Structures are given as structure tokens and as C-alpha cells.
Amino acid sequence: MSLLRIFGLADEGAVGKTEPDPFVERRAEERKPVFQEAILTLEDFHKIRAIIVNVSSRGARVHFSNRTELPFRVRLNAPTLKLNCWARVAWQHDEAAGLEFLTEDAPAND
């Protein structure tokens, strides 16, 4: 409850409205926490060692030690998780990135 409502200063029209919680999980797929080594191969065949920290059927979050600007897509290889696929870099912040798995027939965005 807001302080404005507590002190009776809230706008009458806004009393019934609630603000959305910015920290509500909105993903359709549940993520599974993992800690598995992986290799990210960039399109120029440069390889980066990474750690997968969580995975779902649609993507994964990876952390890597060197701050590197990832391209639009990378090849993700994690044999222990039976992953060997192309992935789109959905987001990247410092040494972490969110990857969305691509189907083999998905076109590259060059």
C-alpha cells in the first residue's frame, strides 16, 4: 500500500489500480540451475570458454571470464548437457549473456 493511500492523499481514480511488480517472473519456460562448462564458438571460429548457469528448453544463461562483445549468434557446445547448437545472443551484460537456442534451419541475421 502506498503512503499516499495511507494518509488519504491518493487520487480517487487511482485507488483501485495497482502497479505491476517489476520483479515478477514472466518467462514461459522454467529455468533449471546448472553449473556446466561450455564452449562458445563465434562466427569467425574464435572460441570462448563459458559456464552455463541456468538452462531451459529455449535458452541458457552463460558467464565467461573475458569481457567480449558477442556477435548476433554463437555456436554453443556443452557435451555434458548434450547441447551443440546455434544460439542467438538475446542480451549481454559485462561477462554474462542470455542465449536463445536456434533451430538448425533458422537463417543467420548477417
N, C-alpha and C positions, 0 to 999 in steps of 0.2 A: 504494500500500500504506500502511496506517495505521501510526502509531507504535506503537500497541498490539500489532499483529501483529508488527512488527519486534522488539519486546522480549519477545514471547511472553506478553503480558498480555491478549490478545483472548479473548473468550468463545468456547468451543468451538463453540457453535451458530451464532455469527455469522461464523466463519472463511470459510465458503463463500459468504456473502451479500455482494453488492456494492451500494453506494449508487448511486442514479441520478445521472447527471451533470446538474446543473441548467441547463447551457448548451447542451444538445443541441437542435438544430432539430427541432421537432415539427410544423411546418406541412406540410400535404399538397401545397400548391402552391408552386412555386419562385417567388421574387420576382425581378423584374428591376429593377436600379437605374436610375433616371431622374432628371432634373432639369428638370421642366416646370412652367410656370406654370398655375395653375388658379383658378377662381372657385368658392367655396363659397357657395351661397345658402341662408340659413336660412329656416325656415318663415314667418317674418314679413317675408320678402323683403329682409332685410339681407344685403349681400354682403361677403365677406371674400376678399381675395387670399391665395393659398396657393401653396406649391411642393410638387409630388408628388415624393418622394424615392425611392420604390420602388412597384412595382405588380405585381399578379398577376391572374389571370383572375377572382379572387374579391374582391379589395380593393386598397386602397392605403394608404400612409402619407403623411401630409401634414404640413408645417410651415407656420406662419403667424406673422406678426410681432407681432400684438397678442394678449395673453392674453384669450381669450374663452371663456366656457363654452358649448360647442356643445350644441344640443338633441339629441334622440334620433336624428333623421335630418336630412340636409342634401342639397341638390342639388349634385352635382359636375359641373363643366363644364371640360373640358380639351380644346379643339379639336385640338391637335397630337397627342394620344393617342386622338382620336376617342371621348372619354368625355363623355357627357351623360346622367347617370342619378342616381337617388336612392341614397343610401348611408346605412347605419346606422352611428352612431358606436360602435364596439366598445370603444374605450378613448380616454382623453385624459389627457395629462400635460403641464402647462405649455403651450408653444406647439406641441405635436405631437399628432396624433391618428391612430388606426387606423380606417379606414373599410371596411365590408363592403358590397359592391355589392348592391342590392336589385333584384329583378325589378319590372317596371312594375306587375304585378298584386298585389304584396305590400301588405298593409294597413299603414297607419301605426299606430304604437303611441302613441296620444294619451292 
